[in-house]
Amino acid sequence: MIRLRYPLVGLLAVALAACASAPMHYYTLIAPAPTEASPVAAPASFRFALLPVGIPAQADQPQMVVREGGQGVAMLDGRRWIAPLADEVRGALSADLARDTGAQDVSGLPAGDKPVLRIKVDLRRFDSVPGQYALIDAAWSVHALKGDALLACTSRIQESVGPGFDALVAGHQRALAALATRIASVAPAVAAGQTPACPAD
């Protein structure tokens, strides 16, 4: 019995060493703050409340999920989002919308005396193909809480990416920023009680 234990201990040590040698990488969809002075939108006459974001079940995992070929997907255990993907997407959109509109996200806060827009975003696709593209397909709406102004639109945004996972995440950051820009372009009109046309992709 003693002789049988040592090989098992040795195998366990090798397995633990292999696990310890595989580093864990964490990623965020919230873009870094600009290091240089950039144009800031004038303060808006409204505020917005961004609701929790819907995420497709296939991508809503702690691990990064990437496409492989036409039908295959892979969950990358060594590459994970720093927070649940829905929270990452919402945080990125909130920051981008605040930048583009000059308005404050008052979700969960007193709205004050300014009109409030309720913004709802559901991602129907969140595709990641390393070295090729990052794609989001979103259904979104902007609703003025005072009055009946409501705009519902869809947007499909694809960003080409270079090799590596950093480039892939940066592509998703750009795609979300582009989505926020589309929403921000119609927000003032909805806040004024109008129903503008949906922005083109």
Number of C-alpha atoms within 10 A of each C-alpha: 5 6 7 8 9 11 11 11 11 11 11 12 12 12 12 11 11 10 10 10 9 10 9 10 14 14 17 21 23 21 18 8 7 7 6 6 6 7 8 11 12 11 13 16 15 22 26 27 21 21 15 16 19 19 20 14 10 12 19 15 16 17 21 21 21 19 14 12 8 6 6 8 15 11 16 13 13 12 17 20 18 15 14 14 22 18 17 18 23 20 19 18 26 23 17 22 26 20 20 21 25 18 19 19 21 16 16 9 8 7 16 10 9 12 16 23 25 20 23 17 24 18 19 16 17 20 19 24 19 21 14 16 18 25 20 19 18 21 16 18 19 25 23 23 15 12 13 12 18 19 21 15 16 18 19 16 16 21 17 17 21 14 12 11 18 13 18 24 22 20 24 28 23 19 21 26 22 19 25 21 19 19 25 20 16 19 28 18 16 20 27 15 15 17 18 15 11 16 14 9 11
